[in-house]
Amino acid sequence: MQRAATAGSALLAALALGALLAACAGGSASINEARYDLGLQSSQQAQAAPAAPGAPAARPLLKVLAVSAPPPLDNDGILYRMNFDSQRTARYANSRWTMSPARLLTERLRTSLGAHATVLAGGDAVQAPMLKVELYEFEQVFESPTQSAGVLAARATLMQGGRVLAQRSFATRAPAPTPDAAGGVRALQAASDDFARQLGAWLSTQSFAGTP
């Protein structure tokens, strides 16, 4: 009887130790999880362009709405696609964005577009033209096990007084330096900066006033 009790106690102790080690392993994985954002905005991008001689100093008002995205891009997972493997898509297990790509891109665009307009958030009560950006693709695309690129696809719509003034689709692509999550992030950072530059250049050709 005593031997059975001793064996039972040893089994309970072993189970308790196993549970403790599993909990520690879970905590270690959480600590080792990598988090990424779109990097620092370059001073060249963030700086407002100087006004031309004789031009008014004031810049037009522009409401930059929060970027919208489908569910796969509305969470913090870093997506990759295997074009060479039946278009298989997945998320990296231990690497994530600090927030969803849609939110990261919203912050990046509101900063970069300050070079072309006085940027307001969508909730501001001030009457102003609105820019709506719909994000369709934001992922690392592999053409082979060693070659990949960061791919971004989006549509921008400029509206004023309930009327569409202009609309354009954008697609940017940047090579990934390494075939892993870190390389995909760097490629998507570059693709995002390219998109912000193209969007700013497009907006600079549009004629819109500060109020509807």
PyMOL commands that set and color helices and strands:
alter all, ss='L'
color gray80, all
select helices_A, chain A and resi 2-32+43-46+71-73+101-115+181-204
alter helices_A, ss='H'
color red, helices_A
select strands_A, chain A and resi 34-36+61-64+77-82+88-97+118-121+130-142+148-160+163-175
alter strands_A, ss='S'
color yellow, strands_A
deselect
rebuild
show_as cartoon
